[in-house]
Amino acid sequence: MEVGQTFTQIDGPVTRENIKAYAKASGDRNPIHLDEEFAVQVGLKGVIVHGMLYFGYISRMMGDVASKNNAKFINLGGELRGMLRPGDTVVTTAKVTGIVGNQVSFEIIQNSKMPLKIEKDGAVIKTFEGEDKAWVKEKEVSGIKTEETDEGTFTFREWLTVKGHAKIELL
């Protein structure tokens, strides 16, 4: 390992089935995660993913990093900064920020990538739930990006969901 080295993991897209399975396993049956009508009534424009479900992706990634490097966890923490929706892909990056003795510190950034639409030859050929239900908040418009795919120009919203840190100890 060396300072500046990065590790990236991509998970998803997160499905409603993932959300239901997490609710069952965790016992967190808050209706904002499971009941579309309730979530709309409380102003969310639809269900949202459990914060600890997507934080779990970070835990799994760091567990894999530790395992592949013959190390153990010292700590893992973070701040939930944004919501995920069904259909979002989760991109987690951990960057080595310091090495002291056999302890390696990481900065973790996790972003959601919400699909909005695909355009080809100036026409919209496919829309996703994020576009159809206007899930992008005004403050998130700056996170709208595009990339070229085989299907056409893919438009999505990328937004910070977790800013975190971790430390592992090399054995």
Contacts in CASP RR format, 6 or more apart in sequence:
PFRMAT RR
TARGET T0000
AUTHOR 0000-0000-0000
METHOD contacts of the structure
MODEL  1
MEVGQTFTQIDGPVTRENIKAYAKASGDRNPIHLDEEFAVQVGLKGVIVH
GMLYFGYISRMMGDVASKNNAKFINLGGELRGMLRPGDTVVTTAKVTGIV
GNQVSFEIIQNSKMPLKIEKDGAVIKTFEGEDKAWVKEKEVSGIKTEETD
EGTFTFREWLTVKGHAKIELL
1 69 0 8 1.000
1 96 0 8 1.000
1 99 0 8 1.000
1 104 0 8 1.000
1 170 0 8 1.000
2 96 0 8 1.000
2 99 0 8 1.000
3 96 0 8 1.000
3 97 0 8 1.000
3 98 0 8 1.000
3 99 0 8 1.000
4 95 0 8 1.000
4 96 0 8 1.000
4 97 0 8 1.000
5 95 0 8 1.000
5 96 0 8 1.000
6 93 0 8 1.000
6 94 0 8 1.000
6 95 0 8 1.000
6 96 0 8 1.000
7 61 0 8 1.000
7 65 0 8 1.000
7 93 0 8 1.000
7 94 0 8 1.000
7 95 0 8 1.000
8 91 0 8 1.000
8 92 0 8 1.000
8 93 0 8 1.000
8 94 0 8 1.000
9 57 0 8 1.000
9 60 0 8 1.000
9 61 0 8 1.000
9 64 0 8 1.000
9 91 0 8 1.000
9 92 0 8 1.000
10 89 0 8 1.000
10 90 0 8 1.000
10 91 0 8 1.000
10 92 0 8 1.000
11 54 0 8 1.000
11 57 0 8 1.000
11 89 0 8 1.000
11 90 0 8 1.000
11 92 0 8 1.000
12 18 0 8 1.000
12 87 0 8 1.000
12 88 0 8 1.000
12 89 0 8 1.000
12 90 0 8 1.000
13 86 0 8 1.000
13 87 0 8 1.000
13 88 0 8 1.000
13 89 0 8 1.000
13 115 0 8 1.000
14 49 0 8 1.000
14 53 0 8 1.000
14 54 0 8 1.000
14 84 0 8 1.000
14 85 0 8 1.000
14 86 0 8 1.000
14 87 0 8 1.000
14 88 0 8 1.000
14 89 0 8 1.000
14 90 0 8 1.000
15 86 0 8 1.000
15 87 0 8 1.000
16 47 0 8 1.000
16 86 0 8 1.000
18 49 0 8 1.000
18 53 0 8 1.000
19 33 0 8 1.000
19 34 0 8 1.000
19 47 0 8 1.000
19 49 0 8 1.000
19 50 0 8 1.000
19 53 0 8 1.000
19 86 0 8 1.000
20 34 0 8 1.000
22 28 0 8 1.000
22 33 0 8 1.000
22 50 0 8 1.000
22 52 0 8 1.000
22 53 0 8 1.000
23 29 0 8 1.000
23 30 0 8 1.000
23 33 0 8 1.000
23 34 0 8 1.000
23 50 0 8 1.000
26 50 0 8 1.000
26 52 0 8 1.000
26 53 0 8 1.000
28 50 0 8 1.000
28 52 0 8 1.000
30 50 0 8 1.000
31 38 0 8 1.000
31 39 0 8 1.000
32 38 0 8 1.000
32 39 0 8 1.000
32 42 0 8 1.000
32 44 0 8 1.000
32 47 0 8 1.000
32 48 0 8 1.000
33 39 0 8 1.000
33 47 0 8 1.000
33 48 0 8 1.000
33 49 0 8 1.000
33 50 0 8 1.000
34 47 0 8 1.000
35 47 0 8 1.000
36 46 0 8 1.000
36 47 0 8 1.000
39 45 0 8 1.000
39 46 0 8 1.000
39 47 0 8 1.000
39 48 0 8 1.000
40 46 0 8 1.000
44 83 0 8 1.000
45 133 0 8 1.000
45 134 0 8 1.000
45 135 0 8 1.000
46 85 0 8 1.000
46 133 0 8 1.000
46 135 0 8 1.000
47 85 0 8 1.000
47 86 0 8 1.000
48 83 0 8 1.000
48 84 0 8 1.000
48 85 0 8 1.000
49 83 0 8 1.000
49 84 0 8 1.000
49 85 0 8 1.000
49 86 0 8 1.000
49 88 0 8 1.000
51 80 0 8 1.000
51 84 0 8 1.000
54 84 0 8 1.000
54 90 0 8 1.000
54 110 0 8 1.000
54 112 0 8 1.000
54 161 0 8 1.000
54 162 0 8 1.000
55 78 0 8 1.000
55 80 0 8 1.000
55 162 0 8 1.000
57 90 0 8 1.000
57 92 0 8 1.000
57 110 0 8 1.000
58 76 0 8 1.000
58 92 0 8 1.000
58 94 0 8 1.000
58 108 0 8 1.000
58 110 0 8 1.000
58 162 0 8 1.000
58 164 0 8 1.000
58 166 0 8 1.000
59 76 0 8 1.000
61 92 0 8 1.000
61 94 0 8 1.000
62 73 0 8 1.000
62 76 0 8 1.000
62 94 0 8 1.000
62 106 0 8 1.000
62 108 0 8 1.000
62 166 0 8 1.000
62 168 0 8 1.000
63 73 0 8 1.000
65 71 0 8 1.000
65 94 0 8 1.000
65 106 0 8 1.000
65 168 0 8 1.000
66 72 0 8 1.000
66 73 0 8 1.000
66 168 0 8 1.000
69 104 0 8 1.000
69 168 0 8 1.000
69 170 0 8 1.000
70 170 0 8 1.000
70 171 0 8 1.000
71 104 0 8 1.000
71 168 0 8 1.000
71 169 0 8 1.000
71 170 0 8 1.000
71 171 0 8 1.000
72 168 0 8 1.000
72 169 0 8 1.000
72 171 0 8 1.000
73 166 0 8 1.000
73 167 0 8 1.000
73 168 0 8 1.000
73 169 0 8 1.000
74 103 0 8 1.000
74 166 0 8 1.000
74 167 0 8 1.000
74 168 0 8 1.000
74 169 0 8 1.000
75 165 0 8 1.000
75 166 0 8 1.000
75 167 0 8 1.000
76 165 0 8 1.000
76 166 0 8 1.000
76 167 0 8 1.000
77 164 0 8 1.000
77 165 0 8 1.000
77 166 0 8 1.000
78 108 0 8 1.000
78 162 0 8 1.000
78 163 0 8 1.000
78 164 0 8 1.000
78 165 0 8 1.000
79 162 0 8 1.000
79 163 0 8 1.000
79 164 0 8 1.000
80 161 0 8 1.000
80 162 0 8 1.000
81 160 0 8 1.000
81 161 0 8 1.000
81 162 0 8 1.000
81 163 0 8 1.000
82 112 0 8 1.000
82 159 0 8 1.000
82 160 0 8 1.000
82 161 0 8 1.000
82 162 0 8 1.000
83 112 0 8 1.000
83 161 0 8 1.000
84 90 0 8 1.000
84 112 0 8 1.000
84 161 0 8 1.000
85 112 0 8 1.000
85 114 0 8 1.000
85 129 0 8 1.000
85 130 0 8 1.000
85 135 0 8 1.000
86 129 0 8 1.000
87 114 0 8 1.000
87 115 0 8 1.000
87 128 0 8 1.000
87 129 0 8 1.000
88 112 0 8 1.000
88 113 0 8 1.000
88 114 0 8 1.000
88 115 0 8 1.000
89 112 0 8 1.000
89 113 0 8 1.000
89 115 0 8 1.000
90 110 0 8 1.000
90 111 0 8 1.000
90 112 0 8 1.000
90 113 0 8 1.000
90 161 0 8 1.000
91 110 0 8 1.000
91 111 0 8 1.000
91 112 0 8 1.000
91 113 0 8 1.000
91 158 0 8 1.000
92 108 0 8 1.000
92 109 0 8 1.000
92 110 0 8 1.000
92 162 0 8 1.000
93 108 0 8 1.000
93 109 0 8 1.000
93 110 0 8 1.000
94 106 0 8 1.000
94 107 0 8 1.000
94 108 0 8 1.000
94 166 0 8 1.000
95 106 0 8 1.000
95 107 0 8 1.000
95 108 0 8 1.000
95 109 0 8 1.000
96 104 0 8 1.000
96 105 0 8 1.000
96 106 0 8 1.000
97 105 0 8 1.000
97 106 0 8 1.000
97 107 0 8 1.000
98 104 0 8 1.000
98 105 0 8 1.000
99 105 0 8 1.000
102 169 0 8 1.000
102 170 0 8 1.000
102 171 0 8 1.000
103 167 0 8 1.000
103 168 0 8 1.000
103 169 0 8 1.000
103 170 0 8 1.000
104 167 0 8 1.000
104 168 0 8 1.000
104 169 0 8 1.000
104 170 0 8 1.000
105 165 0 8 1.000
105 166 0 8 1.000
105 167 0 8 1.000
106 165 0 8 1.000
106 166 0 8 1.000
106 167 0 8 1.000
106 168 0 8 1.000
107 164 0 8 1.000
107 165 0 8 1.000
108 162 0 8 1.000
108 163 0 8 1.000
108 164 0 8 1.000
108 165 0 8 1.000
108 166 0 8 1.000
109 160 0 8 1.000
109 162 0 8 1.000
109 163 0 8 1.000
109 164 0 8 1.000
110 160 0 8 1.000
110 161 0 8 1.000
110 162 0 8 1.000
110 163 0 8 1.000
110 164 0 8 1.000
111 158 0 8 1.000
111 159 0 8 1.000
111 160 0 8 1.000
111 161 0 8 1.000
112 157 0 8 1.000
112 158 0 8 1.000
112 159 0 8 1.000
112 161 0 8 1.000
113 156 0 8 1.000
113 157 0 8 1.000
113 158 0 8 1.000
114 128 0 8 1.000
114 130 0 8 1.000
114 135 0 8 1.000
114 136 0 8 1.000
114 156 0 8 1.000
114 157 0 8 1.000
114 158 0 8 1.000
114 159 0 8 1.000
115 128 0 8 1.000
115 130 0 8 1.000
115 131 0 8 1.000
115 154 0 8 1.000
115 156 0 8 1.000
116 127 0 8 1.000
116 128 0 8 1.000
116 130 0 8 1.000
116 131 0 8 1.000
116 136 0 8 1.000
116 144 0 8 1.000
116 155 0 8 1.000
116 156 0 8 1.000
116 157 0 8 1.000
117 124 0 8 1.000
117 126 0 8 1.000
117 127 0 8 1.000
117 128 0 8 1.000
117 131 0 8 1.000
117 154 0 8 1.000
117 155 0 8 1.000
118 124 0 8 1.000
118 125 0 8 1.000
118 126 0 8 1.000
118 149 0 8 1.000
118 151 0 8 1.000
118 152 0 8 1.000
118 153 0 8 1.000
118 154 0 8 1.000
118 155 0 8 1.000
119 125 0 8 1.000
119 152 0 8 1.000
119 153 0 8 1.000
119 155 0 8 1.000
120 151 0 8 1.000
120 152 0 8 1.000
120 153 0 8 1.000
125 151 0 8 1.000
125 152 0 8 1.000
126 151 0 8 1.000
129 135 0 8 1.000
130 136 0 8 1.000
130 157 0 8 1.000
131 155 0 8 1.000
135 157 0 8 1.000
136 144 0 8 1.000
136 157 0 8 1.000
140 157 0 8 1.000
140 159 0 8 1.000
143 157 0 8 1.000
143 158 0 8 1.000
143 159 0 8 1.000
144 155 0 8 1.000
144 156 0 8 1.000
144 157 0 8 1.000
145 155 0 8 1.000
145 156 0 8 1.000
145 157 0 8 1.000
145 158 0 8 1.000
146 153 0 8 1.000
146 154 0 8 1.000
146 155 0 8 1.000
146 156 0 8 1.000
147 153 0 8 1.000
147 154 0 8 1.000
147 156 0 8 1.000
148 154 0 8 1.000
END
